[in-house]
Amino acid sequence: MTNKMALRRMVGASMIGLSAFGLAACGGGKPSEGDLNDKLAGLYEDGAGLDSETAGKLADCMSPKLIDSMSEDGLQAIMDAESSDVINNSGEKISQEDNDALTKAGTDCASEMGITPGS
């Protein structure tokens, strides 16, 4: 699978997966951008099946956007998530506002990376 195909798969499936999977926030404050970046890269690699380079590039794009646009609870929920939550699309849902922010960040990153979400 090429990086472009993997990104399409991630953006088409994982944007929905990340917004709907087990994002049960446990509090603890807003994570740092670096910590969020590391977590997202791991989720994209282990949960969405992207290679480490592609997962890292996507996390690099997504992290600052999410830090600026998601609530503390939504960000903490991502930090608490497991790869199996992405794979199984399971768990509690995040707020609609955080879901919208996550979807917008994914769409923006797809555009910046030159791919069409879901294609």
C-alpha positions in Angstrom: 0.0 0.0 0.0 1.4 3.4 -1.0 1.7 6.2 1.5 -1.0 8.1 -0.5 -3.3 5.1 -0.3 -2.6 4.7 3.4 -3.3 8.3 4.0 -6.6 8.1 2.1 -7.5 5.1 4.2 -6.6 6.9 7.4 -8.4 10.1 6.5 -11.5 8.3 5.3 -11.7 5.9 8.2 -9.6 7.2 11.0 -11.0 10.7 11.0 -14.3 9.0 11.8 -12.6 6.5 14.1 -10.7 9.1 16.0 -13.8 11.2 16.4 -16.1 8.4 17.5 -13.9 5.9 19.3 -13.4 5.5 23.0 -12.6 9.1 23.9 -13.6 9.0 27.5 -11.8 11.9 29.1 -10.3 11.4 32.6 -9.2 15.0 33.1 -5.6 15.9 33.9 -5.2 19.1 31.9 -4.4 19.9 28.3 -1.5 17.8 27.0 1.5 19.4 25.4 1.7 19.6 21.6 4.6 17.2 21.7 2.8 14.6 23.8 -0.3 14.9 21.6 1.9 14.5 18.5 3.5 11.3 19.9 0.1 9.9 20.9 -1.5 10.6 17.5 1.5 9.1 15.6 1.1 5.9 17.7 -2.7 5.8 17.1 -2.2 6.3 13.3 0.5 3.7 13.1 -0.9 1.0 15.4 -4.7 1.7 15.0 -4.9 2.9 11.4 -2.0 0.9 10.0 0.1 3.7 8.6 3.8 3.4 8.3 5.8 5.4 10.9 6.9 8.1 8.6 3.4 8.8 7.3 1.9 8.6 10.8 4.5 11.1 12.0 3.8 13.5 9.1 0.1 13.3 9.8 0.5 13.8 13.5 2.8 16.8 12.8 0.0 18.4 10.8 -2.8 17.4 13.2 -1.3 18.2 16.6 -1.1 22.0 16.4 -4.6 22.2 14.9 -6.1 20.1 17.6 -4.3 21.9 20.4 -5.8 25.2 19.1 -9.3 23.9 18.4 -10.3 21.1 20.8 -11.4 21.3 24.4 -9.2 20.1 27.3 -11.5 17.1 27.8 -11.4 16.2 24.1 -7.6 16.4 24.0 -7.3 14.4 27.2 -9.6 11.8 25.7 -7.3 11.3 22.8 -4.4 10.9 25.2 -6.4 8.2 27.1 -7.3 6.3 23.9 -5.9 2.9 22.9 -5.2 1.7 19.4 -7.9 -0.9 19.7 -10.4 1.9 20.1 -9.5 3.1 16.6 -9.6 -0.4 15.2 -12.9 -1.3 16.8 -14.5 2.2 16.6 -15.7 1.7 20.1 -16.2 3.6 23.3 -17.8 6.8 24.4 -18.1 9.8 22.0 -16.5 13.2 22.3 -18.5 16.4 22.2 -19.9 17.5 18.9 -17.6 20.6 19.0 -14.5 18.4 19.4 -15.7 16.0 16.8 -16.1 19.0 14.4 -12.7 20.3 15.3 -11.1 16.9 14.7 -12.9 16.4 11.4 -11.8 19.9 10.2 -8.2 19.3 11.2 -8.2 16.0 9.3 -9.8 17.6 6.2 -7.3 20.5 6.4 -4.3 18.1 6.8 -5.5 15.9 3.9 -5.7 19.0 1.7 -2.3 20.2 2.8 -0.9 16.7 2.1 -2.5 16.7 -1.4 -5.1 14.0 -0.8 -8.8 13.7 -1.0 -10.5 12.4 2.1 -12.2 9.1 1.7 -11.0 8.6 -1.9 
